Amino acid sequence: MATYMIFLREGEIVDQEAMAAYRSGVSGTAPATMKPLTVYGAMETFEGEPADGVVILEFPDTQAARDWYFSDSYQERAKLRQKAAPYRCFMVEGV
């Protein structure tokens, strides 16, 4: 069952250098089975506070999503993203 990993940026980027380093290397951590569905695309909020940015990634299943997120190569990059701006990240299974 497809699983979607969602990243919500919930504030301004406070460290541009860290974000640039994250962006320059994160694609190298992506498995062939990961499919970006949106990366900071245009957004319209209908309820609640708007996010400052949204990334949605599709994986073939929950284990593939976990394997990527918790991999050493991604976690090294994630530290840069976390330093650069406030984010929430979660995953949800598809139907």
Residue pairs with C-beta under 8 A, 6 or more apart in sequence:
1 61
1 62
1 93
1 94
1 95
2 58
2 59
2 60
2 61
2 93
2 94
3 58
3 59
3 60
3 61
3 62
3 64
3 65
3 91
3 92
3 93
3 94
4 37
4 56
4 57
4 58
4 59
4 91
4 92
4 93
4 94
5 56
5 57
5 59
5 65
5 68
5 69
5 89
5 90
5 91
6 54
6 55
6 56
6 57
6 89
6 90
6 91
6 92
7 53
7 54
7 55
7 56
7 57
7 87
7 88
7 89
8 51
8 53
8 54
8 87
8 88
8 89
9 51
9 52
9 53
9 54
9 85
9 86
9 87
10 51
10 52
10 86
10 87
10 88
11 52
11 85
11 86
12 52
12 85
13 19
13 84
13 85
14 84
14 85
15 83
15 84
15 85
16 84
18 80
18 81
18 83
18 84
19 80
19 81
19 84
19 85
21 80
22 77
22 78
22 80
22 81
22 84
25 77
26 74
26 77
26 81
28 73
29 68
29 71
29 73
29 74
29 77
30 68
31 64
31 67
31 68
33 59
33 60
33 64
34 57
34 58
34 59
34 64
34 68
35 57
35 58
35 59
36 55
36 56
36 57
36 58
37 56
37 57
37 58
38 54
38 55
38 56
39 55
40 53
40 54
40 55
41 54
43 50
43 51
43 54
45 51
52 85
57 65
59 65
59 68
62 91
62 93
65 91
66 91
68 74
69 75
69 78
69 89
69 91
81 87
